[in-house]
């Protein structure tokens, strides 16, 4: 599975900028399993006034960071 981070698009800067965690398979068939992964993205231009919000399939997490 390939994992990437996709920032949401906003008209104006929000308090917490949403960044979605996206997982996809080449080939399409996958058996359920849990495996650790890492993903990174530059935050230049995608930080809200208070920080970022990482959005996954089952939960979200707000991380405070000043621009």
mmCIF file as gemmi writes it, N, C-alpha and C atoms, coordinates in Angstrom:
data_model
loop_
_atom_site.group_PDB
_atom_site.id
_atom_site.type_symbol
_atom_site.label_atom_id
_atom_site.label_alt_id
_atom_site.label_comp_id
_atom_site.label_asym_id
_atom_site.label_entity_id
_atom_site.label_seq_id
_atom_site.pdbx_PDB_ins_code
_atom_site.Cartn_x
_atom_site.Cartn_y
_atom_site.Cartn_z
_atom_site.occupancy
_atom_site.B_iso_or_equiv
_atom_site.pdbx_formal_charge
_atom_site.auth_seq_id
_atom_site.auth_asym_id
_atom_site.pdbx_PDB_model_num
ATOM 1 N N . UNK Axp A 1 ? 0.85 -1.179 0 1 0 ? 1 A 1
ATOM 2 C CA . UNK Axp A 1 ? 0 0 0 1 0 ? 1 A 1
ATOM 3 C C . UNK Axp A 1 ? 0.889 1.233 0 1 0 ? 1 A 1
ATOM 4 N N . UNK Axp A 2 ? 0.536 2.181 -0.828 1 0 ? 2 A 1
ATOM 5 C CA . UNK Axp A 2 ? 1.216 3.469 -0.877 1 0 ? 2 A 1
ATOM 6 C C . UNK Axp A 2 ? 0.427 4.452 -0.015 1 0 ? 2 A 1
ATOM 7 N N . UNK Axp A 3 ? 1.106 5.241 0.778 1 0 ? 3 A 1
ATOM 8 C CA . UNK Axp A 3 ? 0.461 6.227 1.645 1 0 ? 3 A 1
ATOM 9 C C . UNK Axp A 3 ? 0.964 7.608 1.267 1 0 ? 3 A 1
ATOM 10 N N . UNK Axp A 4 ? 0.046 8.555 1.141 1 0 ? 4 A 1
ATOM 11 C CA . UNK Axp A 4 ? 0.429 9.935 0.85 1 0 ? 4 A 1
ATOM 12 C C . UNK Axp A 4 ? -0.397 10.891 1.698 1 0 ? 4 A 1
ATOM 13 N N . UNK Axp A 5 ? 0.06 12.113 1.792 1 0 ? 5 A 1
ATOM 14 C CA . UNK Axp A 5 ? -0.629 13.161 2.542 1 0 ? 5 A 1
ATOM 15 C C . UNK Axp A 5 ? -1.121 14.211 1.555 1 0 ? 5 A 1
ATOM 16 N N . UNK Axp A 6 ? -2.422 14.527 1.613 1 0 ? 6 A 1
ATOM 17 C CA . UNK Axp A 6 ? -3.031 15.474 0.686 1 0 ? 6 A 1
ATOM 18 C C . UNK Axp A 6 ? -3.668 16.628 1.468 1 0 ? 6 A 1
ATOM 19 N N . UNK Axp A 7 ? -3.124 17.849 1.349 1 0 ? 7 A 1
ATOM 20 C CA . UNK Axp A 7 ? -3.731 18.987 2.041 1 0 ? 7 A 1
ATOM 21 C C . UNK Axp A 7 ? -5.064 19.369 1.398 1 0 ? 7 A 1
ATOM 22 N N . UNK Axp A 8 ? -6.011 19.768 2.231 1 0 ? 8 A 1
ATOM 23 C CA . UNK Axp A 8 ? -7.29 20.246 1.73 1 0 ? 8 A 1
ATOM 24 C C . UNK Axp A 8 ? -7.108 21.641 1.139 1 0 ? 8 A 1
ATOM 25 N N . UNK Axp A 9 ? -8.058 22.08 0.333 1 0 ? 9 A 1
ATOM 26 C CA . UNK Axp A 9 ? -8.001 23.394 -0.303 1 0 ? 9 A 1
ATOM 27 C C . UNK Axp A 9 ? -8.989 24.309 0.406 1 0 ? 9 A 1
ATOM 28 N N . UNK Axp A 10 ? -8.518 25.494 0.762 1 0 ? 10 A 1
ATOM 29 C CA . UNK Axp A 10 ? -9.356 26.472 1.462 1 0 ? 10 A 1
ATOM 30 C C . UNK Axp A 10 ? -9.322 27.799 0.713 1 0 ? 10 A 1
ATOM 31 N N . UNK Axp A 11 ? -10.391 28.586 0.847 1 0 ? 11 A 1
ATOM 32 C CA . UNK Axp A 11 ? -10.444 29.921 0.267 1 0 ? 11 A 1
ATOM 33 C C . UNK Axp A 11 ? -9.652 30.895 1.136 1 0 ? 11 A 1
ATOM 34 N N . UNK Axp A 12 ? -9.736 30.719 2.451 1 0 ? 12 A 1
ATOM 35 C CA . UNK Axp A 12 ? -8.94 31.531 3.383 1 0 ? 12 A 1
ATOM 36 C C . UNK Axp A 12 ? -8.33 30.612 4.431 1 0 ? 12 A 1
ATOM 37 N N . UNK Axp A 13 ? -7.326 31.09 5.103 1 0 ? 13 A 1
ATOM 38 C CA . UNK Axp A 13 ? -6.578 30.279 6.057 1 0 ? 13 A 1
ATOM 39 C C . UNK Axp A 13 ? -7.453 29.9 7.259 1 0 ? 13 A 1
ATOM 40 N N . UNK Axp A 14 ? -7.63 28.587 7.515 1 0 ? 14 A 1
ATOM 41 C CA . UNK Axp A 14 ? -8.426 28.147 8.669 1 0 ? 14 A 1
ATOM 42 C C . UNK Axp A 14 ? -7.57 28.124 9.938 1 0 ? 14 A 1
ATOM 43 N N . UNK Axp A 15 ? -8.207 27.843 11.085 1 0 ? 15 A 1
ATOM 44 C CA . UNK Axp A 15 ? -7.444 27.69 12.324 1 0 ? 15 A 1
ATOM 45 C C . UNK Axp A 15 ? -6.517 26.48 12.237 1 0 ? 15 A 1
ATOM 46 N N . UNK Axp A 16 ? -7.065 25.338 11.8 1 0 ? 16 A 1
ATOM 47 C CA . UNK Axp A 16 ? -6.281 24.119 11.629 1 0 ? 16 A 1
ATOM 48 C C . UNK Axp A 16 ? -6.439 23.642 10.19 1 0 ? 16 A 1
ATOM 49 N N . UNK Axp A 17 ? -5.34 23.587 9.461 1 0 ? 17 A 1
ATOM 50 C CA . UNK Axp A 17 ? -5.381 23.182 8.058 1 0 ? 17 A 1
ATOM 51 C C . UNK Axp A 17 ? -5.479 21.665 7.987 1 0 ? 17 A 1
ATOM 52 N N . UNK Axp A 18 ? -6.486 21.15 7.3 1 0 ? 18 A 1
ATOM 53 C CA . UNK Axp A 18 ? -6.7 19.713 7.188 1 0 ? 18 A 1
ATOM 54 C C . UNK Axp A 18 ? -5.756 19.064 6.185 1 0 ? 18 A 1
ATOM 55 N N . UNK Axp A 19 ? -5.151 17.96 6.589 1 0 ? 19 A 1
ATOM 56 C CA . UNK Axp A 19 ? -4.292 17.174 5.715 1 0 ? 19 A 1
ATOM 57 C C . UNK Axp A 19 ? -4.771 15.731 5.803 1 0 ? 19 A 1
ATOM 58 N N . UNK Axp A 20 ? -5.257 15.18 4.693 1 0 ? 20 A 1
ATOM 59 C CA . UNK Axp A 20 ? -5.793 13.82 4.668 1 0 ? 20 A 1
ATOM 60 C C . UNK Axp A 20 ? -4.689 12.791 4.438 1 0 ? 20 A 1
ATOM 61 N N . UNK Axp A 21 ? -4.781 11.676 5.171 1 0 ? 21 A 1
ATOM 62 C CA . UNK Axp A 21 ? -3.9 10.537 4.954 1 0 ? 21 A 1
ATOM 63 C C . UNK Axp A 21 ? -4.604 9.63 3.948 1 0 ? 21 A 1
ATOM 64 N N . UNK Axp A 22 ? -3.98 9.419 2.791 1 0 ? 22 A 1
ATOM 65 C CA . UNK Axp A 22 ? -4.584 8.644 1.712 1 0 ? 22 A 1
ATOM 66 C C . UNK Axp A 22 ? -3.751 7.382 1.481 1 0 ? 22 A 1
ATOM 67 N N . UNK Axp A 23 ? -4.416 6.223 1.504 1 0 ? 23 A 1
ATOM 68 C CA . UNK Axp A 23 ? -3.749 4.968 1.185 1 0 ? 23 A 1
ATOM 69 C C . UNK Axp A 23 ? -4.369 4.353 -0.062 1 0 ? 23 A 1
ATOM 70 N N . UNK Axp A 24 ? -3.542 3.835 -0.956 1 0 ? 24 A 1
ATOM 71 C CA . UNK Axp A 24 ? -4.07 3.227 -2.171 1 0 ? 24 A 1
ATOM 72 C C . UNK Axp A 24 ? -3.207 2.038 -2.578 1 0 ? 24 A 1
ATOM 73 N N . UNK Axp A 25 ? -3.841 1.115 -3.278 1 0 ? 25 A 1
ATOM 74 C CA . UNK Axp A 25 ? -3.183 -0.101 -3.741 1 0 ? 25 A 1
ATOM 75 C C . UNK Axp A 25 ? -3.079 -0.124 -5.247 1 0 ? 25 A 1
ATOM 76 N N . UNK Axp A 26 ? -1.938 -0.529 -5.733 1 0 ? 26 A 1
ATOM 77 C CA . UNK Axp A 26 ? -1.81 -0.813 -7.154 1 0 ? 26 A 1
ATOM 78 C C . UNK Axp A 26 ? -2.169 -2.282 -7.318 1 0 ? 26 A 1
ATOM 79 N N . UNK Axp A 27 ? -3.14 -2.589 -8.13 1 0 ? 27 A 1
ATOM 80 C CA . UNK Axp A 27 ? -3.588 -3.965 -8.291 1 0 ? 27 A 1
ATOM 81 C C . UNK Axp A 27 ? -4.917 -4.226 -7.621 1 0 ? 27 A 1
ATOM 82 N N . UNK Axp A 28 ? -5.255 -3.486 -6.563 1 0 ? 28 A 1
ATOM 83 C CA . UNK Axp A 28 ? -6.586 -3.508 -6.015 1 0 ? 28 A 1
ATOM 84 C C . UNK Axp A 28 ? -6.971 -4.5 -4.946 1 0 ? 28 A 1
ATOM 85 N N . UNK Axp A 29 ? -6.295 -5.637 -4.775 1 0 ? 29 A 1
ATOM 86 C CA . UNK Axp A 29 ? -6.726 -6.63 -3.785 1 0 ? 29 A 1
ATOM 87 C C . UNK Axp A 29 ? -5.818 -6.547 -2.566 1 0 ? 29 A 1
ATOM 88 N N . UNK Axp A 30 ? -6.434 -6.524 -1.387 1 0 ? 30 A 1
ATOM 89 C CA . UNK Axp A 30 ? -5.663 -6.41 -0.156 1 0 ? 30 A 1
ATOM 90 C C . UNK Axp A 30 ? -6.333 -7.199 0.959 1 0 ? 30 A 1
ATOM 91 N N . UNK Axp A 31 ? -5.553 -7.941 1.708 1 0 ? 31 A 1
ATOM 92 C CA . UNK Axp A 31 ? -6.056 -8.599 2.903 1 0 ? 31 A 1
ATOM 93 C C . UNK Axp A 31 ? -5.87 -7.65 4.075 1 0 ? 31 A 1
ATOM 94 N N . UNK Axp A 32 ? -6.84 -7.582 4.993 1 0 ? 32 A 1
ATOM 95 C CA . UNK Axp A 32 ? -6.711 -6.662 6.126 1 0 ? 32 A 1
ATOM 96 C C . UNK Axp A 32 ? -5.477 -7.006 6.967 1 0 ? 32 A 1
ATOM 97 N N . UNK Axp A 33 ? -4.69 -5.991 7.242 1 0 ? 33 A 1
ATOM 98 C CA . UNK Axp A 33 ? -3.508 -6.152 8.074 1 0 ? 33 A 1
ATOM 99 C C . UNK Axp A 33 ? -3.111 -4.794 8.637 1 0 ? 33 A 1
ATOM 100 N N . UNK Axp A 34 ? -2.34 -4.805 9.687 1 0 ? 34 A 1
ATOM 101 C CA . UNK Axp A 34 ? -1.842 -3.57 10.285 1 0 ? 34 A 1
ATOM 102 C C . UNK Axp A 34 ? -0.33 -3.569 10.139 1 0 ? 34 A 1
ATOM 103 N N . UNK Axp A 35 ? 0.194 -2.48 9.592 1 0 ? 35 A 1
ATOM 104 C CA . UNK Axp A 35 ? 1.628 -2.369 9.385 1 0 ? 35 A 1
ATOM 105 C C . UNK Axp A 35 ? 2.018 -0.907 9.582 1 0 ? 35 A 1
ATOM 106 N N . UNK Axp A 36 ? 3.078 -0.633 10.308 1 0 ? 36 A 1
ATOM 107 C CA . UNK Axp A 36 ? 3.484 0.764 10.496 1 0 ? 36 A 1
ATOM 108 C C . UNK Axp A 36 ? 3.966 1.386 9.186 1 0 ? 36 A 1
ATOM 109 N N . UNK Axp A 37 ? 3.805 2.698 9.072 1 0 ? 37 A 1
ATOM 110 C CA . UNK Axp A 37 ? 4.247 3.42 7.894 1 0 ? 37 A 1
ATOM 111 C C . UNK Axp A 37 ? 4.634 4.827 8.298 1 0 ? 37 A 1
ATOM 112 N N . UNK Axp A 38 ? 5.361 5.509 7.445 1 0 ? 38 A 1
ATOM 113 C CA . UNK Axp A 38 ? 5.677 6.916 7.649 1 0 ? 38 A 1
ATOM 114 C C . UNK Axp A 38 ? 5.351 7.664 6.359 1 0 ? 38 A 1
ATOM 115 N N . UNK Axp A 39 ? 4.983 8.907 6.522 1 0 ? 39 A 1
ATOM 116 C CA . UNK Axp A 39 ? 4.719 9.786 5.385 1 0 ? 39 A 1
ATOM 117 C C . UNK Axp A 39 ? 5.091 11.192 5.817 1 0 ? 39 A 1
ATOM 118 N N . UNK Axp A 40 ? 5.57 12.001 4.889 1 0 ? 40 A 1
ATOM 119 C CA . UNK Axp A 40 ? 5.983 13.363 5.214 1 0 ? 40 A 1
ATOM 120 C C . UNK Axp A 40 ? 5.532 14.312 4.113 1 0 ? 40 A 1
ATOM 121 N N . UNK Axp A 41 ? 5.312 15.559 4.499 1 0 ? 41 A 1
ATOM 122 C CA . UNK Axp A 41 ? 4.94 16.609 3.556 1 0 ? 41 A 1
ATOM 123 C C . UNK Axp A 41 ? 5.488 17.93 4.093 1 0 ? 41 A 1
ATOM 124 N N . UNK Axp A 42 ? 5.945 18.795 3.2 1 0 ? 42 A 1
ATOM 125 C CA . UNK Axp A 42 ? 6.391 20.131 3.615 1 0 ? 42 A 1
ATOM 126 C C . UNK Axp A 42 ? 5.17 20.952 4.001 1 0 ? 42 A 1
ATOM 127 N N . UNK Axp A 43 ? 5.274 21.7 5.068 1 0 ? 43 A 1
ATOM 128 C CA . UNK Axp A 43 ? 4.138 22.479 5.562 1 0 ? 43 A 1
ATOM 129 C C . UNK Axp A 43 ? 4.137 23.921 5.063 1 0 ? 43 A 1
ATOM 130 N N . UNK Axp A 44 ? 5.057 24.266 4.179 1 0 ? 44 A 1
ATOM 131 C CA . UNK Axp A 44 ? 5.092 25.621 3.628 1 0 ? 44 A 1
ATOM 132 C C . UNK Axp A 44 ? 3.765 25.955 2.958 1 0 ? 44 A 1
ATOM 133 N N . UNK Axp A 45 ? 3.06 26.952 3.47 1 0 ? 45 A 1
ATOM 134 C CA . UNK Axp A 45 ? 1.815 27.403 2.868 1 0 ? 45 A 1
ATOM 135 C C . UNK Axp A 45 ? 0.582 26.599 3.234 1 0 ? 45 A 1
ATOM 136 N N . UNK Axp A 46 ? 0.717 25.577 4.092 1 0 ? 46 A 1
ATOM 137 C CA . UNK Axp A 46 ? -0.458 24.777 4.47 1 0 ? 46 A 1
ATOM 138 C C . UNK Axp A 46 ? -0.583 24.636 5.983 1 0 ? 46 A 1
ATOM 139 N N . UNK Axp A 47 ? -0.228 25.699 6.707 1 0 ? 47 A 1
ATOM 140 C CA . UNK Axp A 47 ? -0.418 25.713 8.158 1 0 ? 47 A 1
ATOM 141 C C . UNK Axp A 47 ? -1.528 26.708 8.459 1 0 ? 47 A 1
ATOM 142 N N . UNK Axp A 48 ? -2.493 26.296 9.28 1 0 ? 48 A 1
ATOM 143 C CA . UNK Axp A 48 ? -3.544 27.199 9.697 1 0 ? 48 A 1
ATOM 144 C C . UNK Axp A 48 ? -3.022 28.205 10.714 1 0 ? 48 A 1
ATOM 145 N N . UNK Axp A 49 ? -3.886 29.082 11.191 1 0 ? 49 A 1
ATOM 146 C CA . UNK Axp A 49 ? -3.465 30.084 12.171 1 0 ? 49 A 1
ATOM 147 C C . UNK Axp A 49 ? -3.048 29.439 13.489 1 0 ? 49 A 1
ATOM 148 N N . UNK Axp A 50 ? -3.562 28.251 13.785 1 0 ? 50 A 1
ATOM 149 C CA . UNK Axp A 50 ? -3.216 27.531 15.016 1 0 ? 50 A 1
ATOM 150 C C . UNK Axp A 50 ? -2.375 26.287 14.764 1 0 ? 50 A 1
ATOM 151 N N . UNK Axp A 51 ? -2.469 25.685 13.57 1 0 ? 51 A 1
ATOM 152 C CA . UNK Axp A 51 ? -1.704 24.476 13.296 1 0 ? 51 A 1
ATOM 153 C C . UNK Axp A 51 ? -2.306 23.66 12.167 1 0 ? 51 A 1
ATOM 154 N N . UNK Axp A 52 ? -2.124 22.324 12.246 1 0 ? 52 A 1
ATOM 155 C CA . UNK Axp A 52 ? -2.64 21.417 11.229 1 0 ? 52 A 1
ATOM 156 C C . UNK Axp A 52 ? -3.534 20.366 11.879 1 0 ? 52 A 1
ATOM 157 N N . UNK Axp A 53 ? -4.386 19.751 11.074 1 0 ? 53 A 1
ATOM 158 C CA . UNK Axp A 53 ? -5.234 18.649 11.521 1 0 ? 53 A 1
ATOM 159 C C . UNK Axp A 53 ? -5.01 17.478 10.562 1 0 ? 53 A 1
ATOM 160 N N . UNK Axp A 54 ? -4.446 16.389 11.086 1 0 ? 54 A 1
ATOM 161 C CA . UNK Axp A 54 ? -4.197 15.196 10.283 1 0 ? 54 A 1
ATOM 162 C C . UNK Axp A 54 ? -5.464 14.352 10.313 1 0 ? 54 A 1
ATOM 163 N N . UNK Axp A 55 ? -6.023 14.039 9.137 1 0 ? 55 A 1
ATOM 164 C CA . UNK Axp A 55 ? -7.313 13.373 9.016 1 0 ? 55 A 1
ATOM 165 C C . UNK Axp A 55 ? -7.104 11.976 8.451 1 0 ? 55 A 1
ATOM 166 N N . UNK Axp A 56 ? -7.4 10.957 9.257 1 0 ? 56 A 1
ATOM 167 C CA . UNK Axp A 56 ? -7.304 9.573 8.813 1 0 ? 56 A 1
ATOM 168 C C . UNK Axp A 56 ? -8.681 8.966 8.653 1 0 ? 56 A 1
ATOM 169 N N . UNK Axp A 57 ? -8.73 7.69 8.331 1 0 ? 57 A 1
ATOM 170 C CA . UNK Axp A 57 ? -10.011 7.014 8.116 1 0 ? 57 A 1
ATOM 171 C C . UNK Axp A 57 ? -10.792 6.854 9.42 1 0 ? 57 A 1
ATOM 172 N N . UNK Axp A 58 ? -10.09 6.663 10.534 1 0 ? 58 A 1
ATOM 173 C CA . UNK Axp A 58 ? -10.765 6.372 11.796 1 0 ? 58 A 1
ATOM 174 C C . UNK Axp A 58 ? -10.644 7.451 12.856 1 0 ? 58 A 1
ATOM 175 N N . UNK Axp A 59 ? -9.743 8.401 12.676 1 0 ? 59 A 1
ATOM 176 C CA . UNK Axp A 59 ? -9.603 9.462 13.669 1 0 ? 59 A 1
ATOM 177 C C . UNK Axp A 59 ? -8.874 10.651 13.072 1 0 ? 59 A 1
ATOM 178 N N . UNK Axp A 60 ? -8.939 11.783 13.766 1 0 ? 60 A 1
ATOM 179 C CA . UNK Axp A 60 ? -8.196 12.965 13.378 1 0 ? 60 A 1
ATOM 180 C C . UNK Axp A 60 ? -7.37 13.414 14.576 1 0 ? 60 A 1
ATOM 181 N N . UNK Axp A 61 ? -6.317 14.169 14.285 1 0 ? 61 A 1
ATOM 182 C CA . UNK Axp A 61 ? -5.469 14.696 15.359 1 0 ? 61 A 1
ATOM 183 C C . UNK Axp A 61 ? -5.034 16.094 14.997 1 0 ? 61 A 1
ATOM 184 N N . UNK Axp A 62 ? -5.292 17.026 15.92 1 0 ? 62 A 1
ATOM 185 C CA . UNK Axp A 62 ? -4.86 18.414 15.729 1 0 ? 62 A 1
ATOM 186 C C . UNK Axp A 62 ? -3.47 18.59 16.341 1 0 ? 62 A 1
ATOM 187 N N . UNK Axp A 63 ? -2.613 19.245 15.594 1 0 ? 63 A 1
ATOM 188 C CA . UNK Axp A 63 ? -1.245 19.503 16.044 1 0 ? 63 A 1
ATOM 189 C C . UNK Axp A 63 ? -1.015 20.993 15.986 1 0 ? 63 A 1
ATOM 190 N N . UNK Axp A 64 ? -0.749 21.594 17.137 1 0 ? 64 A 1
ATOM 191 C CA . UNK Axp A 64 ? -0.512 23.025 17.201 1 0 ? 64 A 1
ATOM 192 C C . UNK Axp A 64 ? 0.87 23.348 16.676 1 0 ? 64 A 1
ATOM 193 N N . UNK Axp A 65 ? 0.95 24.299 15.766 1 0 ? 65 A 1
ATOM 194 C CA . UNK Axp A 65 ? 2.234 24.807 15.268 1 0 ? 65 A 1
ATOM 195 C C . UNK Axp A 65 ? 1.968 26.168 14.657 1 0 ? 65 A 1
ATOM 196 N N . UNK Axp A 66 ? 2.798 27.102 14.968 1 0 ? 66 A 1
ATOM 197 C CA . UNK Axp A 66 ? 2.633 28.465 14.463 1 0 ? 66 A 1
ATOM 198 C C . UNK Axp A 66 ? 3.304 28.612 13.118 1 0 ? 66 A 1
ATOM 199 N N . UNK Axp A 67 ? 2.673 29.343 12.189 1 0 ? 67 A 1
ATOM 200 C CA . UNK Axp A 67 ? 3.28 29.559 10.869 1 0 ? 67 A 1
ATOM 201 C C . UNK Axp A 67 ? 4.555 30.379 10.953 1 0 ? 67 A 1
